[in-house]
Amino acid sequence: MSSFATYIIGFIILIVGLAIAAHLLGAPALWIAVGAIILIGIAIVSAATRTQSPDQPR
């Protein structure tokens, strides 16, 4: 499994945990969904920047 996939899976587990906590605290479902979508976007961007290989000099 690539490091990108591992990073994304870990972030998704974090998002699910935060969504469950928000639900238990009584947050509206719409705001939970908005927060999850924003966090998924952040996860993809940060995983792509952290797992890219450096440019090779010519």
NUGUFI-287082 format. One record per atom (N, C-alpha, C): atom name; x, y, z. Coordinates in nm, 2 decimals, always signed. Atoms other than C-alpha are relative to their C-alpha. Layout:
! NUGUFI-287082
+------+--------+--------+--------+
! atom !      u !      v !      w !
+------+--------+--------+--------+
!   CA !      X !      Y !      Z !
...
+------+--------+--------+--------+
This chain:
! NUGUFI-287082
+------+--------+--------+--------+
! atom !      u !      v !      w !
+------+--------+--------+--------+
!    N !  +0.08 !  -0.12 !  +0.00 !
!   CA !  +0.00 !  +0.00 !  +0.00 !
!    C !  +0.09 !  +0.12 !  +0.00 !
!    N !  -0.09 !  -0.12 !  +0.01 !
!   CA !  +0.14 !  +0.34 !  -0.09 !
!    C !  -0.02 !  +0.09 !  +0.12 !
!    N !  +0.00 !  -0.09 !  -0.11 !
!   CA !  +0.21 !  +0.61 !  +0.16 !
!    C !  -0.12 !  +0.09 !  -0.01 !
!    N !  +0.11 !  -0.08 !  +0.02 !
!   CA !  -0.06 !  +0.82 !  +0.00 !
!    C !  -0.13 !  -0.06 !  +0.05 !
!    N !  +0.12 !  +0.07 !  -0.04 !
!   CA !  -0.33 !  +0.56 !  +0.06 !
!    C !  +0.00 !  -0.01 !  +0.15 !
!    N !  -0.01 !  +0.01 !  -0.15 !
!   CA !  -0.21 !  +0.51 !  +0.42 !
!    C !  -0.04 !  +0.13 !  +0.06 !
!    N !  +0.03 !  -0.13 !  -0.05 !
!   CA !  -0.23 !  +0.88 !  +0.48 !
!    C !  -0.15 !  +0.03 !  -0.01 !
!    N !  +0.14 !  -0.03 !  +0.03 !
!   CA !  -0.58 !  +0.91 !  +0.33 !
!    C !  -0.08 !  -0.09 !  +0.10 !
!    N !  +0.08 !  +0.09 !  -0.09 !
!   CA !  -0.71 !  +0.61 !  +0.53 !
!    C !  +0.01 !  +0.05 !  +0.15 !
!    N !  -0.01 !  -0.06 !  -0.14 !
!   CA !  -0.57 !  +0.76 !  +0.86 !
!    C !  -0.09 !  +0.13 !  +0.01 !
!    N !  +0.08 !  -0.12 !  -0.01 !
!   CA !  -0.73 !  +1.09 !  +0.78 !
!    C !  -0.15 !  -0.03 !  +0.00 !
!    N !  +0.15 !  +0.03 !  +0.00 !
!   CA !  -1.07 !  +0.93 !  +0.70 !
!    C !  -0.04 !  -0.05 !  +0.13 !
!    N !  +0.03 !  +0.05 !  -0.13 !
!   CA !  -1.06 !  +0.75 !  +1.03 !
!    C !  -0.02 !  +0.12 !  +0.10 !
!    N !  +0.01 !  -0.12 !  -0.08 !
!   CA !  -1.00 !  +1.08 !  +1.20 !
!    C !  -0.13 !  +0.08 !  -0.03 !
!    N !  +0.13 !  -0.07 !  +0.04 !
!   CA !  -1.29 !  +1.25 !  +1.01 !
!    C !  -0.12 !  -0.08 !  +0.05 !
!    N !  +0.12 !  +0.07 !  -0.05 !
!   CA !  -1.53 !  +0.97 !  +1.10 !
!    C !  -0.01 !  +0.02 !  +0.15 !
!    N !  +0.00 !  -0.02 !  -0.14 !
!   CA !  -1.43 !  +1.00 !  +1.47 !
!    C !  -0.05 !  +0.14 !  +0.04 !
!    N !  +0.04 !  -0.14 !  -0.03 !
!   CA !  -1.48 !  +1.38 !  +1.46 !
!    C !  -0.15 !  +0.01 !  -0.03 !
!    N !  +0.14 !  -0.01 !  +0.03 !
!   CA !  -1.82 !  +1.34 !  +1.29 !
!    C !  -0.09 !  -0.07 !  +0.10 !
!    N !  +0.08 !  +0.07 !  -0.11 !
!   CA !  -1.94 !  +1.09 !  +1.55 !
!    C !  +0.00 !  +0.09 !  +0.12 !
!    N !  +0.00 !  -0.08 !  -0.12 !
!   CA !  -1.83 !  +1.32 !  +1.83 !
!    C !  -0.09 !  +0.12 !  -0.02 !
!    N !  +0.09 !  -0.12 !  +0.03 !
!   CA !  -2.01 !  +1.62 !  +1.66 !
!    C !  -0.14 !  -0.04 !  +0.01 !
!    N !  +0.14 !  +0.05 !  -0.01 !
!   CA !  -2.32 !  +1.41 !  +1.63 !
!    C !  -0.04 !  -0.02 !  +0.15 !
!    N !  +0.03 !  +0.02 !  -0.14 !
!   CA !  -2.31 !  +1.31 !  +2.00 !
!    C !  -0.01 !  +0.13 !  +0.07 !
!    N !  +0.01 !  -0.13 !  -0.07 !
!   CA !  -2.27 !  +1.68 !  +2.09 !
!    C !  -0.12 !  +0.07 !  -0.05 !
!    N !  +0.12 !  -0.06 !  +0.05 !
!   CA !  -2.58 !  +1.76 !  +1.89 !
!    C !  +0.01 !  +0.10 !  -0.11 !
!    N !  -0.02 !  -0.09 !  +0.12 !
!   CA !  -2.44 !  +1.94 !  +1.59 !
!    C !  -0.10 !  -0.05 !  -0.11 !
!    N !  +0.09 !  +0.03 !  +0.11 !
!   CA !  -2.68 !  +1.96 !  +1.29 !
!    C !  +0.08 !  -0.09 !  -0.11 !
!    N !  -0.06 !  +0.09 !  +0.10 !
!   CA !  -2.62 !  +1.69 !  +1.02 !
!    C !  +0.06 !  +0.08 !  -0.11 !
!    N !  -0.05 !  -0.08 !  +0.12 !
!   CA !  -2.57 !  +1.96 !  +0.75 !
!    C !  +0.14 !  +0.05 !  +0.04 !
!    N !  -0.13 !  -0.05 !  -0.04 !
!   CA !  -2.28 !  +2.11 !  +0.94 !
!    C !  +0.11 !  -0.11 !  +0.02 !
!    N !  -0.10 !  +0.12 !  -0.01 !
!   CA !  -2.12 !  +1.77 !  +1.01 !
!    C !  +0.04 !  -0.03 !  -0.14 !
!    N !  -0.04 !  +0.03 !  +0.14 !
!   CA !  -2.13 !  +1.70 !  +0.63 !
!    C !  +0.09 !  +0.11 !  -0.05 !
!    N !  -0.09 !  -0.11 !  +0.05 !
!   CA !  -1.98 !  +2.04 !  +0.55 !
!    C !  +0.14 !  -0.01 !  +0.06 !
!    N !  -0.13 !  +0.01 !  -0.07 !
!   CA !  -1.70 !  +1.99 !  +0.80 !
!    C !  +0.07 !  -0.12 !  -0.06 !
!    N !  -0.07 !  +0.12 !  +0.05 !
!   CA !  -1.63 !  +1.64 !  +0.67 !
!    C !  +0.05 !  +0.02 !  -0.15 !
!    N !  -0.04 !  -0.03 !  +0.14 !
!   CA !  -1.62 !  +1.76 !  +0.30 !
!    C !  +0.13 !  +0.09 !  +0.00 !
!    N !  -0.12 !  -0.09 !  -0.01 !
!   CA !  -1.37 !  +2.04 !  +0.40 !
!    C !  +0.12 !  -0.08 !  +0.05 !
!    N !  -0.11 !  +0.08 !  -0.05 !
!   CA !  -1.16 !  +1.79 !  +0.60 !
!    C !  +0.05 !  -0.10 !  -0.11 !
!    N !  -0.05 !  +0.09 !  +0.11 !
!   CA !  -1.15 !  +1.55 !  +0.30 !
!    C !  +0.08 !  +0.07 !  -0.10 !
!    N !  -0.08 !  -0.09 !  +0.09 !
!   CA !  -1.03 !  +1.83 !  +0.08 !
!    C !  +0.14 !  +0.03 !  +0.05 !
!    N !  -0.13 !  -0.03 !  -0.07 !
!   CA !  -0.76 !  +1.92 !  +0.33 !
!    C !  +0.09 !  -0.13 !  +0.00 !
!    N !  -0.07 !  +0.13 !  +0.00 !
!   CA !  -0.66 !  +1.55 !  +0.35 !
!    C !  +0.06 !  -0.03 !  -0.13 !
!    N !  -0.05 !  +0.03 !  +0.13 !
!   CA !  -0.62 !  +1.51 !  -0.02 !
!    C !  +0.12 !  +0.09 !  -0.04 !
!    N !  -0.11 !  -0.10 !  +0.03 !
!   CA !  -0.41 !  +1.83 !  -0.06 !
!    C !  +0.12 !  -0.03 !  +0.08 !
!    N !  -0.12 !  +0.03 !  -0.08 !
!   CA !  -0.18 !  +1.75 !  +0.23 !
!    C !  +0.06 !  -0.13 !  -0.03 !
!    N !  -0.06 !  +0.13 !  +0.04 !
!   CA !  -0.14 !  +1.39 !  +0.13 !
!    C !  +0.08 !  +0.01 !  -0.13 !
!    N !  -0.07 !  -0.02 !  +0.13 !
!   CA !  -0.05 !  +1.49 !  -0.22 !
!    C !  +0.14 !  +0.07 !  +0.02 !
!    N !  -0.12 !  -0.07 !  -0.02 !
!   CA !  +0.21 !  +1.74 !  -0.10 !
!    C !  +0.10 !  -0.07 !  +0.08 !
!    N !  -0.09 !  +0.07 !  -0.09 !
!   CA !  +0.36 !  +1.52 !  +0.17 !
!    C !  +0.06 !  -0.13 !  -0.07 !
!    N !  -0.04 !  +0.13 !  +0.06 !
!   CA !  +0.39 !  +1.20 !  -0.05 !
!    C !  +0.06 !  +0.02 !  -0.14 !
!    N !  -0.06 !  -0.01 !  +0.14 !
!   CA !  +0.52 !  +1.35 !  -0.38 !
!    C !  +0.15 !  -0.02 !  +0.01 !
!    N !  -0.14 !  +0.02 !  +0.00 !
!   CA !  +0.87 !  +1.26 !  -0.47 !
!    C !  +0.07 !  +0.13 !  -0.05 !
!    N !  -0.06 !  -0.12 !  +0.05 !
!   CA !  +1.12 !  +1.54 !  -0.52 !
!    C !  +0.04 !  -0.01 !  -0.14 !
!    N !  -0.04 !  +0.00 !  +0.14 !
!   CA !  +1.21 !  +1.65 !  -0.87 !
!    C !  +0.15 !  -0.04 !  -0.01 !
!    N !  -0.14 !  +0.05 !  +0.03 !
!   CA !  +1.52 !  +1.48 !  -1.01 !
!    C !  +0.07 !  +0.10 !  -0.09 !
!    N !  -0.08 !  -0.09 !  +0.08 !
!   CA !  +1.79 !  +1.71 !  -1.14 !
!    C !  +0.04 !  -0.06 !  -0.13 !
!    N !  -0.04 !  +0.06 !  +0.14 !
!   CA !  +1.88 !  +1.67 !  -1.51 !
!    C !  +0.14 !  -0.01 !  -0.01 !
+------+--------+--------+--------+
